[in-house]
Amino acid sequence: MAQHVAIVTGAGKGLGRAYAHKLASLGIRVVVNNRCHADQPNSADAVVTEIKALGGSAVAEYSSAQDPESGLHLVNKALDTWGRLDIVVANAGFDHPQSFHKQSFANFEAIMETNFYGTARLLHAVWPHLRSSGYGRVVVSSSTAGLYGNHGQSAYSASKAALIGLMRSLHHEVKNYDIGINAIAPYALTPLTAKWFPNDWATLFSAEKVADTVALLTSPDNPVSGKVYISGAGKLREARMQETQALEWTNARAIMEELAALNASETPESASQEFERFLL
């Protein structure tokens, strides 16, 4: 089998760097993406140098996730360099924690622009190619904040929750192809999260431990798609959205209390299936 080619965004440091290194160590050729910062050496170049020094194959790409053409630039880089594209790890993102009532809407939009639209642009450019080739493995970077919300992270949570909806919808569109798409909610001590982790947790919550999950999800042997996984500290958990059984409406207080007492055990495969179940 020819060597697969992967795109990893936000790969200049932290989790993205670990993902790029892990995939390269498996013989995968990697497009290492990280946007340019004025008057600073580009971290994508540094990661490419590291990978090549270890015998891997990589090339740097500098598009910003906020660039409307970033997805096309990344796809073209992979195809122009190696003539194929098999794996996408959409990792680029950032946060600026702030209470919603204190946050400017411009800042809210900037977080959504990078975290959600940056990934959506990439997948929109990638999707026709993967469908045409009939194969692909895609991982989008979500967060437990997107699953459950968090104080001071309204924009970040919204962007990461939106990615889960996008991922699950795309999963349904490619069920007849050998294309798997999943979301990962990582726990790792990185430059983005360092202020929330004690320094002595650096080894336990290393980015490399999450990279093992990305390697699993992007493997040709992985049959799983449309799922959300929480990964960190050498552990893996699947996050599922579950529902209670539907109750006939009685009165507001009674039905809310009855629903709260029920176990949530039903996991619809899609919105259409949920509607069908609701009618039962």
Secondary structure as UniProt FT lines:
FT   STRAND          5..8
FT   TURN            11..12
FT   HELIX           14..25
FT   TURN            26..27
FT   STRAND          29..33
FT   TURN            38..39
FT   HELIX           43..53
FT   TURN            54..55
FT   STRAND          58..61
FT   TURN            65..66
FT   TURN            68..69
FT   HELIX           70..82
FT   STRAND          87..90
FT   TURN            100..102
FT   HELIX           105..112
FT   HELIX           113..117
FT   HELIX           118..133
FT   STRAND          135..141
FT   HELIX           144..148
FT   TURN            151..152
FT   HELIX           154..173
FT   TURN            174..177
FT   STRAND          178..186
FT   TURN            191..193
FT   HELIX           194..196
FT   HELIX           199..201
FT   TURN            202..205
FT   HELIX           207..217
FT   TURN            220..221
FT   STRAND          228..232
FT   TURN            233..234
FT   STRAND          235..239
FT   HELIX           252..261
FT   HELIX           271..279
//
